Amino acid sequence: MNNKQIIQALGFAIFIMSLASCSNTKKLPAGESLYVGATVKVEGPTLKRKERKVLESDLTALTRPRPNRKFLGMRIRLLAYNLAGNPKKETSMFGKLKYKFGEPPVVLSDVSLEKNAAILANTLDNRGYFRSTVTFDTIVKNRKATAVYKVQAAPQYTINKVEFDTDSLSFVGSNIRSTARRSLLRPGRAFNLEMIKDERTRIDAMLKENGFYFFSPDFLLIDADSTIGSHKVNLYVTLKNNTPKNARELYTIKDVYLYTNYRLNATNTDDTSKKNAILYNGYYVYDKAKRYKPKLFLQSMQFEQGDVYNREAHNLSLSRLVNLGVFKFVKNRFEVAGGPFSQLNAFYYLTPNPKKSLRLEVTGTTKSNNLAGGQLTLSWRNRNTFRAGELFTISAYGGAEVQYSAAQKGYNVYRGGLEASLAFPRFLIPFWQIEKKGGFVPRTTITLAYDLLNKARLYTMNSFRTSYGYTWKETSRKEHTLNPISVNYVQPLYVSPEYQAGADTSQPMAKVIEKQFILGSTYNFTYNGIVEGRNINALYFSGTIDVAGNVAGLISRGGSPDKPSQLFGKGFSQFIKTEADFRVYRRVGDKSTWANRILVGFGYPYGNSREMPYVKQFFIGGNNSIRAFRTRALGPGSYKDVTHDLVLDQSGDIKLELNTEIRTKLYSIFSGAAFVDAGNIWLYRPNKQKIGAEFTKNFIKELAVGAGIGLRVDVSILVLRLDVAFPLRKPWLPEGNRWVIDKVTLGDSRWRKDNLVFNIAIGYPF
């Protein structure tokens, strides 16, 4: 784009903005002004700058109504409303434009200055700025009106002391007093009505953990005495005199009933009848069809007869029953048991999932190495296989990726496979029984799979894999996966003469088709801080340890790459691999998030292995990595493969990747992003056929760097992502020439063809 075109584009943009601005006020009723928002100015003798800014922001957000929404500085919806005129039908094109997309003007007469001022004054009182004043005015210019509120904030009151004035001789009174040491209300803190409400909720929660099932925050009274002077206040926590008797009593569990075939639309009493229930370890299980072994509920229920009611145990029981995956719906209720004691009967109603199900998944993919294709997966599931919550799954998949660029046309990829897994909702450890508490059911999974990979005109590989492992969660954020047994055997079925000729002289090509026998163990820990909110002020960490060949090496008494030791007549791999993925998400403004990732991987090959097995090595570049470089085409180190026409996946034993991305909501379902990616992979040991691939102390000089922008379409069930990126630093160039920022020429079609990389993907890159 030349300078003349840029000037024309800017002129057109200014014209559109001017047109929108004029149209916004042209059709207003006579005497009206367009309301464009409110400004709150706060002053006070004791206010600090940061405190004043927070108050102004919070108070401004309380004013109503909201002005018409903007997009790129323009009120597009208001413009559409005005341009649509007065259509006769709402279903016509102009009717939809006006009433479905358009937005009527918000005018000054819609604003109640007095009401807003009262809300602001009340909010200031609730925050301890007693006897503050709020005045208001309007500013009208060019038929656009702004409401201005001026706040004179009085000094904020702070807490002087807190007293828990309850009867220490009663159960409930002594329990309330025992919570004082964890109180949110502490001397020196600012008075805040929201904090007082939170304190009542906190006390109620602690009482619920100690048997007070019928207690409520409304039974607590927190009086404030602001007459003591010096802008201080005393707080007194008391129990209301009219608190009902049942709220003052501690309840225990008497009987627990489980109905395993509850129908949501049940109208008869059979679904809630206590008849024909089987008593098993203190639980009454009603299972007329004998679908479930009673031990399934023994590991799920956190209540036992005689236990003091505990809300945490109540919630954990529900959570465990849901996480079994056997029941579609789970609900419960408590009722007071008859008799002289304060006791509760617990009832759980369970609606089963269908025992067997068939699922078909279709996915589409596109990669930055010009491969596009899809995959079809058919899964059959058998729930509750052995009547104790087991899940048996068989999945078959098939897919293809077609190379659509002229240089690599015809080198298509076809893949297929079959996988069977059996998951038990408990730990299965020989000679050892673990009863894990908490709301998440641990799982033991046995997997057996076969995979087939065909790269047309090159080779066909098949692999067998099996594993035995455990998955369990500490909390909703912390998850562990341990596979003490993990076996993977890979071998070529067919190698084309064309590829074999290259493999005979090229070690990198030969490595791709080498036989691999991996016998080891893996452990992964994941902390996912974004489960309760998407990418907003959150942390994420995933760490993996993969160890292979250590036990086999002891049995076979070691080996070397030139004379590998064998197990079952097969040479096996020996290595230790670790990987850590650390991410930080921070909100930047109301509509933007700053996402960062550091990914570090290290593989140490030893014994039989000179390098890590190909299927266990690291790769870099592509949709979810360094997006300015083709998928798996980067590295290792400063090495670049130019020895043959085939573009091979480049692999390494060590990996370092850094990503940073600003994500901003643009409009409706559309969001934008700007990003910078950096990183590379390296070999642990030197390779004569890959000069520059070895990891050295100068690894920083071999980092690749790329930047770009992206568009995301978020439709709730999925995020469609389009990124375009280009290199800023190419590590294979001679030292001193690796930075190529000064060579970026977006207007040059040849440069765009050689450097721009487009990525289409589903989901965020990290």
N, C-alpha and C positions, 0 to 999 in steps of 0.2 A: 504494500500500500504506500503510494507516494504522498508527499506533503499536501498536494492539491486534494487528493481523495480524503485525507485526514481532516482537512479544513471543511470540506463539504459534509462529512459525517458529523462533525461537531456542530456545524450550522443547522443541520437537520434535527439533531438532538435538542438544541436550544429552541428551535421552532416548535417541536412537539411539546416540550415542557411549558413554553409560553401559552400554547393552545390549551393545554390541560389546566393551567392556572386560571386563564380567563373563563373557561367553561365552568369551572367550579363555582364561581360567584355570579355568572351571568343570569342564571335561571332561578336565583333566590327570590322569595317573595319580597314585595316592597317593604322597606324598613327593616329587613332582616340582615344579619351578618353571619358568615360562616364561622362556626366555633372551631378553632384550630388547637385548643389545648389549654392547660393551666400551668401556671408558674407559682411555686411556693418559695417565699423568701423568709428564712428563719434568722432571727437575731436574739441574742441573750448575753447577759453580762458574764456568765460562767461557761459558756459553750466553747468547746475546742473545735478546731476546724473540721476534723474528721467526724465528730459528733454532729456538727451542723449539716454536713453533707449527707450523712445517713438519714437525718430527720427530714431534710428537704426531699430526698428521693422517696422515702417511705410515705410521707404525707401527700406528695404529688400523685402517687399511685392510688390513693384513696379517693381522689376527686372523680366525680361523675357528672355527665356522661363521658364516654371516651370519644375523642374526635374521630373523624373518618380515617380509615387505615391508609397507609402510604406504601408504595412499592417503588424503589429507586427514586425517592423524593417526590413522587407524583401520586395523587389520589386516583388511582386507576378505576377502582370500583365506583367512585362518585362520578368520574368522567363517563363511564359506561351508562350509569343511571340517567345522566342528563342527556347524552347523545341518543338514547333509545326513544326519547319522546314519550308519547302516550299511546302505546300499542293497545289495540282493541282486545286482544286475547293474551293471557299470560303464557299460553302454550306456543305462541308464535315465536319466530326467531328473535324479534325485538323485545317480546314479552319476557323470554328467558334471559336475554341480556340484561334487562332492567331489574327483574324480580328475583332471578336465580343468582346472577353474578353481581349485579349492581348494588349500590348502597345509597340510600337517601341521605341528603345533607343533614349534618348535625348543626343546628343553628343556635345562636346565643339565647334565644328564648327557651331552649330546652334545658338550660343550666339554672339550677337553684343555688345561687351564691350563699344564701343563708344556711341552707341544709348542709352544703359542703363545709362551711365554716364551723357549724356545730359538730360535724363528724371529726374535723381536725382537732377541735378543742377537747372533745371527749377522748380522742386517742392520746393527746398530750397528758391528760389527767391519768389515764390508764398506765402511762409510762413514768409517772411520778413527777411530771412538770406541772404541779398544782398551781391553779390560778394564773395560767398563761392566757394571753389574749390573742384573738385572731380577727383581723380586719380584711376587707376585700374590696376589689375594684375591677373594672374591665378596661381594656385598651382595644380600640377599634381603629383599624387602618386598612383602607382599600377593601372595605366590606369583609374584613377578616378580624375576628374577635379573639382575644386572649383573656382568660380570667387570671387575676393576680391576687394571691393571698399573702398577707404579711403577718408573720407570727412573732410575737414578743414572748420568748420562752422564759418562764421563771426558773430559778435554780431547781435542779432535780433532787427529789428526796431519796435518801439512802436508808437502808435497814440498820437500826440501832441494835435490836435484840429480837430473838424469836423464842417464844415459850410454848411448850406443848402442854396445855392445861386440860388433861384428861384424867379420868379415874384410873389410877394404877392398879386398883384391886380387881377390876373386871378384866375378862379375857381380852376384849377388844381394846379397852383403854391401855392396858400394858403393852399390847402389840403396837398400838399407834405411837406410844412413847418410845418404844424400842427402835423406831425408824428415824428418830431425830438426828442421829449421827450422820445419816445419808441425805439430810434435807437439802433441797435446792435453795432454801431461804437462809442466807448467811449474813451476819453483820458485815456492813461495808458495801454490800451489793446494792445496785440501784433498785428502787421499788418498781415493780412491773406486774400488772394484772395478769398477763399471760403466764408469767412464772408462778404466780399463785395458783392459777388453774392447773399448771403442770405439777405442782406440788400435791394438790389434791389427787390427781390421777396417779402419781407415784405412790402415795400412801395406800390408795385403793388397790393398786397392783400388788403391793407387798402383802396386804391383808388377804388377797385372793390366793397368794402362794401359801398361806397359813390357815386355810380352812374356812374363811369367812365368805362363803359362796354368795350370800345375799347382800353383801355390802355394796355401797355405791359412793362415788365421790360427792354426790349431793348431800350426804349425811355429815360432811365435814364443813366446818365454818372457820374461816381465817379472818379475824378482826384486825383492823389497822388503826392505831392511835397515832395521829399526825400532830398532836397538840404538844409534844414534848419539846419543840423548838429546835433550832439549828438545822432546819431542813432534814430532820431525821424522823423515822417512824418505827414504832414497836409493833410486832406481829404476834397474835395469840391464836394458836391452833386448838380448836375445841370440837367436841362431838355434839351435834345438835340434840336437844332434849327430846325431840319427837322421833328419834331414830327407832325404827321398829325392832321388836324383840328378835326376830329371825336374823336381822343384820348384825346383832351383837353376839350371835352364837357361832361356835366353831363346829363345823360339820365333818363327819367321817363317811367313808364309803361303806355301804352295807352289801349290796349285791350288784353285779355287773351282768347285763344281758346283751347278747349279740344275735341279731337277726340277719342271716346271710343271704336271703333271697327277697329283700324288701323291694316292693314295687312302688314307684313314685306316685302312681295313680291308684293305690290300694284303697278300696272302700270297705273291705270286710276286716274283721278283727284278727284273722289268722296271721297277718303279717306282724302284728304286735302282741300276739298271745304269748303268755308265759308257759303255756302247756307244752309238753313234749320236749322241753329244753334239756340238754345233757349238761351235767355239772362236771367241769374239767378244770382242776387246779384252781377252784374258786370262781370260775366264770361259767355262766349259763349260756351255752351255745345252742341256738335253734337252727338246725341244718337238716331239714326233713329229707332232702335228696342226697345227703351224705357226700356233698361235693368237696368238702374241705376237711383236712385233718385238724383236730382242735389245737395242735401245737402251733399252727400258723398264727393263731390269735394270742397264744401265750407270749410269743416274742414281740408282738405288736403293742399289746396293752401295757400301759405304764401305771395303771391302778391295780391294787389288790384289796381284798376285803380287809376292812379295818384301817386302811390308810386315811390320813387327814386329807381332805380335798385340797388339791393343788392345781391352779390354773395351768401351770407349765406342763404338768403331767397330762392334763386334759387335752391341751393343744398337741402335745407330742403323740398321744395316742391317735388322734385324728390324722396327724401328718403321716404316721407310720402306716396306717391302714390305707391311705391314699397312695403312698409311695410303693406299696406292694405291686401296684399295676394290675391287680386282679379285679378291683371294684371300680365301677364307673362313677358312682356317687357314694359319699359317706356323710352321714349326719348323726347327731346324737342329741339327747336331752337328759336332764336330771329331774328327779322328783323326790319330794320328801318321803322317806320311808315311815310307815306307821310305828308307833311304839314310844317309849318314854325318852329315848335318846335322840340327839340331833344327828340324824343319819340321812344319806342320800342314796337312792338307787340310780344307777347309770344305765342308759339304754342306747345301743349303737345299731343303726339301721344301714345295711350294706346292700347296694345294688350292683350285681355282678356285671363285669364286662363280658361281651361274647367270648366264649372259650376259644374259638378259632376265627382267624381273620386273614384276609388276603389283601395285600397292598401293592399298588403299582405306582412307581415314581418315574417321571421323565424329567431329565435335566439337559440344559443346553450350555455349552462352554465355548469360549473364544479366548485364545492366548496371544501374547505379543510376539510369538514366533510364527505367526500366520497359520496356526492350527485352529480349526473351528469344527465343532461336532456336537455330539450328545450321547446320553447314556440312558438305558432302560433298565430298571431294577424291579424285580418281582419278589415279594417277600411273603412267606406264609408263617403265621404265628400261632402257637398253641399255648394258651395261658393255663396256668394251674395244672401242668402236665402230670405231676405225681400227687396232686391234691394238697400240696403244701406251698403253693405260690410260685412254682417253677415256671420259667418262660423258655419254650423251645422255639427257635427261629431258624428257618431255612431261607436263604436269599440267593437268587441267581441274577447276574447282571451281564449286560453286553453293551458295548459302545464303540464309537468310531470317531476319529478326528481326522479331518481332511486338510491337506496342505494346499492352500489356495494361491500361494505366490508362484510366479513362473519359475524361479530358481529351484524350488523344492517340490514342484508339482509332481504328484505320483508317489511320494514317500509318505503315504497315509499310515495312521496308527489305528489298530483294532485291538480291543481288549474284551475279555469276558472272564467269568469266574463263578464259583459256587462257594457259599459259606454256610456252615451250620454252627449254632451256638446254643448252649444250655445254661441258663442263669438261675441260680438258687438265691432266694432272699435271706441269706444268712452266711456266716463264715463256715466253710467246710475245711477244717484243718484236722488231719489225722491225729488221734490221741489227745486232742486239745479242743476245748469248747470255750468260745468267747461269746459272752452276752453283752453286746454293745448297747448302751443307752443312747437316748437322743431321738430326734424326730425323723431321722433318715435311716432307711433299712439298708444294711450292708449287703453286698452281692458277691457271690462267687460265680465266675463265668468260665466255662470251658468252650474253646473255639477251635474249629477245624475248617480249613479253607484251601481252595485250589484256585490259582490265578493264571491266566494265559494272556501274553502280550505279543502281538504281531506287528512289527514295523515292516510294511510292505517293501519288497525288493531288498530288504536288509537281513532281518533275522526274526526268529520266533523264540520267546522265552516262556518257560512255565515255572511255577513256584508252588510249593506246599508249605503251609504254615499252620502251627497250632500253638495254643497257649492255655495256661491255667492260672487264673489270677483273681484278685479281690479289688473291689471298689467300695469305698465308704466315705461318708461325709461327716466332718465334725460339726459344721454349721452350714447354713445356706451358701456361705462364701468359701469354705475350705473343703477341698476334696482330695482324697488320696487314691492312687491306683498302683497296686503291686502285682506284678506277674512273676512269681518265682520260677516259672517254667515258660520259656518262649523259644520256639524252634522255627527256623525258616530255612528251606532248602530251595535254591534257585539253580536251574540248569538250562542250556539252550536246547531246543528241539530241532531247529533248523537255522543254518547260517548260509546266506547266499554267497556264491563265488565272488561277487563284487565286494561284499563286505569282508569276507575272509581274506581276500587279497590285501585289503587295507590293514586288517588285524594282524597279519603276518609280519608287517613292518612297523606298525604303530601300536605301542603299548596302551595308549588311551583308548583306542578302538577295541583292543583285545580285552581290556578290563570290563567293558560294558557287557560282554558275553561270557565272562568267566563263571565257572561253577562256584556257588557260595553255599556253605553249610554253617548256619549260625545257631548256636545253642547257648542260651544265656538267660538273664533275668533283667527286668526293667522296673523302675519305680518313678512315679510322677506325683508331684504335689502342685495343686493349683489354688491360688487365692484370687477369687473373682469379685472385686469390689464394685463391679458395674451391674450386678444382677438386679439391684433395686432401682436402677436409673441409668439410662443410656448415656454413657460417656460424660458424666457431669461430676467433677471433683471426685474422682475415683482412682483407685490403684488396681492393677492386675499383675499377677506374677504366676508363671508356670515354669517349674524346674523339673528336669528329667535326668535320670541316671540309667545308663544302659551298659550292662557288663556281659561279655560273651566269652566263652571258651576257658574260663578260669577253672571250673570243676573238671571239664574234659581234659584240660592241660595237666592237671594233677594226676588223672587216671593214666594218661598216655605219657607222662613224664616229660612234657615239653617238646618243643620243636623250633624250626626256623623257617623263614620264607623259602629258602632253597630246598630244605628237607622237612616239610611240614609233617607233624605227627598226625595220626589218623584215629578216628573213632567210628566203629562199624564199617571200616574200610573206606571212609571218606575223610579227606582233609577238612579241618574246620577253622573258622576265623577266631582270632583272639584280639579283643580290643576293650577299651573303656571309653565310653562316650557320655558327655554331659552337655546339657543345653539349658539355657535360662532365657526366658522371655519376660521382660519387665516393661510395663506400660503405665503412663501417667496421663490422666485426663483432667483438664481444668477448664472451668467456665470462664469465658472472656466476654463480658457484656451479657446482654439478655438473650442474644440469638447465636452466639458463637461459642465454639469449644476448641481448645488447643489440645491435640492428641500427640503423644510422644511415645516412641518405643525404642528400647535397646535390646537387641537379640545377640547373644553370645553362645557359640558352640565350640566344643573342643573334643576331638577324638584322638585317643592314643592307641595306635596299633602296636601290638607286641607279639612275641612268639612266632606263630605261623604267619602273621600278617605284616607286610611291609607298608601297606596302606589299608584304610578302612574298607570293608566290603562296599561295593558300589551302591547297594540298596540302603546302606546305613550312612553314606556320606552326605555332606551338606551341598545344597545348590543355592544359587542366588540369581536375582533378576526376574522380572515378570509382574503379573497383576498384583500380587500381595507382597512384593518385595521391593527391589529398586526398579521403579516403573519406567525409567528412562532407558533401560536395557532389555533386550529380548529375554524371554523365559529361559532360564538355565544356561544362558550363553555367556555369562560374565565370569572372568577369572579362569583358573586360580592365579592369584597374585598378578604379576605383570604379563603373564603368558596370554597369547592369543592364538587360537587354532586357525592356521592358514595353510595347512599342508594338503588339504583335500577339499573337494566340493561339498561333502556332507557336513551339515551343521550338527555337531554332537552336543549332548548335554554335558556341561563342564561341572566337575565335582571336586570336593575338597574335604580335608580332615578338620579344618578350623574355619570358623565363620564369625564375622563381626558385621552387624547391620544396625544402622541408626536411621530412624524416620521421625519426621516432625510434620504436622499437618494442621492447618487452621480450617475448621469446618463452620460454615455460616449458613443459616437458613435464609433463603432468598424470598420465596413466595410459595404459600400453600405446601405442596408436596416436594418442591424443588429446593435443593441446597447446593451450595458451591464449596469448593475446597481449593487451597493452594498448599503445595507440599514441597519438601526437599528430602531426598533419600540419599544415603551414603552407605558404603560397605564393600566387602569382598570376601572371597574364600581363599584358603591356602592349603597346601599339602604339609603334613608334619615332617616328612623327609624329602630330600631333593629327588627329582626325577629327571634323568638325562634327556627324556623326550618332551619335557615341559619346563624349559628354561625360564626361571623367574617365578615358578609356582610355589617355591618353598617359603614357609613363614620365617621371617627374620625380624631383627629389632627395628628395621626400617619399614615395617608394615603400614605405618600411617601414610607413607608416601605412595602406597599402592591402593588407596581407597578410591573407589569410583563414586562420583557424585552426580546426581540428576535432580531436576526440578520440573514442576509442571502444575497444571490446574485441572480441576475435575468438576463434573456435574453429577449430583445424586438425585434419584427419584425415589422417594420413600413413600410406599403405599401400605405401610403397616406390616403386611405379611412378608414383604421382601423389600430390599433396597437394591435398585439397579444403578450401577456405577459406570460412568464413562470418564476415563482419565487420559490426558494427553501430556507427554513428558518429553524432555530432551536432555542429553548429557551436558554436564558442566565440567566434568573431569573424566578423562579416559586413561586408566592405569597402564594400558599396554603401550602407550606412546612413550618416546624417550623422556627421561627426566628433564624438567624445565619446560617441556611442551605439553604436559598432561592437562593443564587447565585450558579449556577451550571456550571460556565465556566470551572472549573477544571475537570468536569466530561465529557466534550466533547471528544468523541473518534470516529472520523469519520470512522476508520477502523473496528469498532465493528458492525456487522450486527444487533445485538439485539438493540444497542443504536440507530442506524439509523432507525429501525422500530418504536421505541417508540418516537423518537424526531424529525426526519426530516418531514417537512410538505411541500408538493408540491402544488402550486397554479397556475392554468391556468386561465387566464382572458383576457378580451378585454379592451383596454384602459389603461392609467396610473392610479395608485392607488390614486393619488392626484396631 
